[in-house]
Amino acid sequence: MPNVNLPLPLFVAIGGFCLLAGFLVGVVAGPDTPDSTTGVVASYDSDSARLCLTGDAVADQDGADDEGVLCGVWRRSLRASVPQVGDDFRFVSVRGAEPPEGTSDERVAGVLIYGDVVD
């Protein structure tokens, strides 16, 4: 049986097609990732790290109340700016089954907010 050699351009094209197909399968069948959303700071208590956000995009978040306010415990990086009322705040929220450790407020039960003030 004779050897069959592919020309280099055809080999590169097939390899690129396989990478593209793998990427598309990963995007379609891969896990959902949370979307980063921007809201407006309604209140922030530095003692308890309780942060409340408002805005059109915030009202659709899991854990927002009937008035479109999302309150939760803010988890921040060391370089994060302290939010002030009225600041734009880009965030991702996660809602769990139980309140975060150290909190007993029912409005923030299980809602963690990760993000920072938009400059």
C-alpha positions as CSV (number, residue, x, y, z in Angstrom):
1,M,0.0,0.0,0.0
2,P,1.5,3.4,-1.0
3,N,2.0,6.3,1.4
4,V,-0.3,9.3,0.9
5,N,1.1,12.7,1.8
6,L,-1.1,15.7,2.2
7,P,0.1,19.1,0.9
8,L,1.0,21.5,3.7
9,P,-1.8,24.0,3.0
10,L,-4.4,21.3,3.0
11,F,-3.0,20.0,6.3
12,V,-3.1,23.5,7.9
13,A,-6.6,24.1,6.7
14,I,-7.9,20.8,8.1
15,G,-6.2,21.6,11.5
16,G,-7.7,25.1,11.6
17,F,-11.2,23.6,10.8
18,C,-10.8,21.1,13.6
19,L,-9.9,23.9,16.1
20,L,-12.8,26.1,15.0
21,A,-15.2,23.1,15.2
22,G,-13.9,22.4,18.8
23,F,-14.4,26.0,19.8
24,L,-18.0,26.1,18.4
25,V,-18.9,22.9,20.2
26,G,-17.4,24.3,23.4
27,V,-19.4,27.5,23.1
28,V,-22.7,25.7,22.4
29,A,-22.4,22.7,24.7
30,G,-20.2,24.4,27.4
31,P,-21.4,25.6,30.8
32,D,-23.3,28.9,31.1
33,T,-21.2,31.7,32.6
34,P,-22.7,34.6,34.5
35,D,-23.0,37.9,32.7
36,S,-21.4,41.0,34.1
37,T,-24.0,43.6,34.7
38,T,-23.9,47.3,35.7
39,G,-26.1,48.8,38.3
40,V,-26.2,51.9,40.6
41,V,-25.3,51.8,44.2
42,A,-28.4,52.4,46.4
43,S,-26.6,51.8,49.7
44,Y,-23.5,50.3,51.2
45,D,-22.8,49.4,54.9
46,S,-19.0,48.9,55.3
47,D,-19.4,47.2,58.7
48,S,-21.5,44.3,57.3
49,A,-20.4,44.6,53.7
50,R,-24.1,44.9,52.7
51,L,-24.5,46.4,49.3
52,C,-27.8,47.3,47.6
53,L,-28.0,48.0,43.8
54,T,-30.7,49.4,41.6
55,G,-31.2,49.8,37.9
56,D,-32.9,48.3,34.9
57,A,-30.4,45.4,34.6
58,V,-30.4,44.8,38.3
59,A,-34.2,44.1,38.4
60,D,-33.7,41.0,36.3
61,Q,-31.1,39.4,38.7
62,D,-32.0,36.4,40.8
63,G,-32.6,37.7,44.3
64,A,-33.9,41.2,43.4
65,D,-37.0,42.3,45.2
66,D,-40.3,43.6,43.7
67,E,-38.9,47.1,43.5
68,G,-35.9,46.0,41.5
69,V,-33.4,46.4,44.3
70,L,-30.7,43.7,44.7
71,C,-29.1,43.5,48.1
72,G,-26.3,41.1,49.1
73,V,-22.9,40.8,50.7
74,W,-20.2,42.4,48.7
75,R,-17.1,40.3,48.1
76,R,-14.3,42.5,46.9
77,S,-10.7,42.4,45.9
78,L,-8.1,44.2,47.9
79,R,-7.8,47.1,45.3
80,A,-11.6,47.6,44.9
81,S,-12.9,51.1,45.5
82,V,-15.4,51.6,48.3
83,P,-18.8,52.3,46.6
84,Q,-20.7,55.5,47.4
85,V,-24.4,56.0,46.8
86,G,-25.0,56.8,43.1
87,D,-21.8,55.1,41.8
88,D,-22.0,52.9,38.8
89,F,-21.1,49.4,39.8
90,R,-20.2,46.5,37.5
91,F,-21.0,43.1,39.2
92,V,-21.9,39.5,39.0
93,S,-24.3,38.1,41.6
94,V,-24.6,34.6,42.9
95,R,-27.5,33.4,44.9
96,G,-27.1,30.4,47.3
97,A,-29.4,28.5,49.6
98,E,-28.2,29.9,52.9
99,P,-27.1,33.4,54.1
100,P,-23.4,34.1,53.8
101,E,-21.4,33.5,57.0
102,G,-21.7,36.3,59.5
103,T,-25.1,37.6,58.2
104,S,-28.6,37.1,59.4
105,D,-30.5,39.6,57.3
106,E,-33.2,37.8,55.3
107,R,-32.9,40.3,52.4
108,V,-29.3,39.2,51.7
109,A,-29.9,35.5,52.4
110,G,-27.6,33.7,50.1
111,V,-26.8,36.7,47.7
112,L,-23.2,37.4,47.1
113,I,-22.1,40.3,44.9
114,Y,-18.7,40.4,43.2
115,G,-17.6,43.5,41.5
116,D,-16.2,47.0,41.6
117,V,-17.1,50.7,41.0
118,V,-16.9,51.7,37.3
119,D,-14.4,54.5,36.8
